[in-house]
Amino acid sequence: GGERAILKLYRKDRARHHAVVLRALSEALHGGTRTPRLLDCWDDLGVLVQEWVPGAGVPEFEALGAEVTLLARLGVALAEFHQAPTTAGPPASLETHLRRACHPGLEALRADLPHLGPSRGALESAARAREARLARSVRPCHGDFSPRQIFVHGALVYLVDVDGMCQGDPALDVANFRVGLHAHLGAPGAARA
């Protein structure tokens, strides 16, 4: 038995970009939060060769709600990720995030939920104002922080898929994760049977 590896296939022109991001993150994260190490990049094939990480995947949102200690560990891991000393990844704005994560989009949401007009408009305005205030203090953002992207092994939390890595407002990762919890578990504080 030799060392195990994971091969990820990309369009040939994207493999090098993802290799740069993965290398930067694996060099920047040294605490309890890690990413797989980059072992090689085969540009001619569009293949990234990365370290296989030990551990078990995090339960899906439906089961994760009962795992309070694990949720706290994931919160710490996400905070460590956001503090990683790297500028790898493209800049991402609120608009970028909405295009990637809000399907079928804000226009459809506005049309489907017209009764939320004033409160929805106030929320959109507040989010855009926050982004303008934070424009000079962007941080690494995962872009898709969710159970399928996380493995736990002992004291380590591995973020195994960082393809959505960008530089932006860390609140976008937190909000995305909270939306996942809400969509699968209901409103915060709701009693579970």
N, C-alpha and C positions, 0 to 999 in steps of 0.2 A: 503494500500500500503506500503509494506516494501521496503528495499533497493534492487535495481536491480543489477544483476551480469551477467557476461559473463562466460560461461564454454568453455574451449578450450581443445580438445582431442588430446593427443599425444600418441606415442608409450610409453608404461609404463616406459621404461628406460630413456625417454627424459623429462618427466614432471618435475622432480626434478631440472634438469639443467635449464630449462626455468623459473622455480619458483625462483631460486637463482638470475638469471639475472634480472627478473622483479622486485624483491624486492630491489636489489641493485640500480637499476635505479630510482625506485619510491622514495627511500630514498635520493638519490643524487640530484635529480632535484627539486628545490624549486622556481625557477623564473617563467617566463611565459611559459616555456616548461615543460610538464609533461608526465608521462606514467600512465596507470591505476595502482591502488594499487593492490597488491596481497592480496586476501582474504583468500585463502586456497590452498593446493595442496593435491589431493587425489592420492598418489602414486600407490595404489593398482588398481586404475582404469585408471591411466595415464591422470588425469584431473587437469587442472589448473582453479581455480576460481578467477576471477579478477573483479575489480570494473567496472561497466558500466559507461562510461564517457558521459557527456552531450555534446551538440553541434551538428554541422553538418559536414559531410565529406567535404573535399576539392574537388573542381571541378576537373574533369579529365584533363589531359594535354591539350586537344584541347581547353577547355574553360579557363584554368588557364593562358594562355599567355596574356590575356587581363587584368588580375587581378594584376597590378603592385604592389599595396600596399600589397596584400596578399602574393605575391612572396617575397617581402622584409621581411614580418613577418616570412615566412617559412625559409628564410635565417638566420634570428636571432635565430629561434628555433633550426635549425641544428647546428649553432655555439654553442649554449648553451649545446646541447646534446654532442657535441665533447669535451666540457670543463668539463663535469660531472666528479666529483672526484670518479671514480670507475674503477676497473680493471676487472669487471665481463665480461664474454664472452671469447671465445677462441681467440688465436692470429690468424690473417689472413694476408696473404701475397698477393702480386699482383697476383701470380699464383692461390691462393685460390679464389680470386675475379673473375678472368677470367674464371675459371672452372664453377663458380656459375652463372655468369651474361652474359658471351659471348657465345651465342649459334649460330651455332653449334661448335664454337671454333676458335682459331687463325689459325689453319691449313686450315680450310675451307675458312676463310677470305683471307688468303694469296693466295689460289688457285683461288678464285672468283675475286680477285682484283689485278692481277699481275702487272698492270701498276702503282700501288702505292708502289711497292717494295722499292725503296730507301727512300721515305718519311715515309712509314710505319715502315721500319727497324729503322730509326732514332728516331721515336716516341717510339717504343718499347724499344730501348736502353736508351732513356732519362727517361722513366718511371722506368725502372729497376735501373738506377743510382740513381734516387730520392729515391726509396725505400731503397737502401743501405745506403744513407745518413741519412734517418729518422728512421732507425731500432731501435734506442734507445728512440725515442720520439713518440711511438704509443699512440693513443687516442681511446676512445670509438667510434665505427663506427656503424651506424644503419644497414647497409648491404642491405637495400631495401627501401631507403627513396623515396617514391613516393606518389602521391595523395591518393591512396587507403589505405595508412597507417596513415593518418593524419585527425584529427578532430579539429575544432576550436569552442571555446565557450567563448565569451567575449574577455578578454585579454589573455586567455590561449590557447595554442596549445598543443594538446595531440597527442603523437606518440603511436598509439594503437596496433601496431604489431611489436614487437622487437625480433622476432624469429631469425633474421639474425644478431643480435648484436654480435660484435666481437671487438677485439683490433687491430687497424691497422692505416693506413694513411687516415685521414679524406677526403683527395682529392678524394678517391674512391667514397664516398657518393656524393660529389659535381659533379663529372664526370658522375656518373650514372643518377643523376637527369637531368643534362644538356643533356645527350643523349636522355632521355625521351622527354624533351622539343623539341629537334631538330627533333626527329623522328615524332612527331605529329604536329609541327608548322613550320618546315623548318629551313633554315639557320638563325643564329642570325642576327637581323637587317633587315630581309626580310620584305617587306611591306605586310600587311595582308589586304585583301579586306573586 
